[in-house]
Amino acid sequence: MSLRNAAATRQRILEHAQRQFAKHGYAAITVKGVADAAGVSPNLITRYFGGKEGLFLAATEVEIPVSDSFDGDRSALGARLAASIVQRWFGAPVEDPLLVLQRASGERPAAAEALAAFLDSNSLEPLHRYLRDSGLDDADARNRAAAIDAFVLGVSTRRRVLRAELGDPAELESWLSVTIQRLADG
């Protein structure tokens, strides 16, 4: 198997794993089920990922370009964050790895810890630094960042995990924008 074919096969396995973990959680998914969906032998999953746990960890690697939302004045932070959030929630070609982590966090302590660590380092702390650098004192910046982080996680959990109903993208973006901005402004 060429390196290009191996990379394409690995990616296909990951896409099927992301969909299945996001839809059914960790416990209900089997290596054989993912392999069958991807049209490969279960041995390839073991070879590429070391088994189910390794596959789960690979399927839940999350990247959020949150720093893009911090370019600009604080007065438009809500609009920038809301646009980024809605684009992610509606624009992911396969199941969002962040959604996979959210859904699995209730049944996998490792997933809950990974989600918390990811949100701390990729959302909460950068937001705290941005708000502090925009002129707020450190404690106020930390509190506002924590409020925004909790709000977005709550909306995500409520709409994406519990109901899987996001509503109209434009209305959601508008509401998120106004609410995030209120939290940022205190």
Buried (B, 14 or more C-beta within 10 A) or exposed (E): EEEEEEEEBBEBBBBBBBBBBBBEBBEEBEBEBBBEBBEBEBEBBBEBBEEBEEBBBBBBEBEBEBEEBBEEEBEEBBBBBBBBBBEBBEEBEBBBBBBBBBBBBEEBEBBBEBBBEBBEEBBBBBBBBBBBEBEBEEEEBBBBBBBBBEBBBEBBBEBBBEEEEBEEEEEBBBBBBEBBBEBBEE
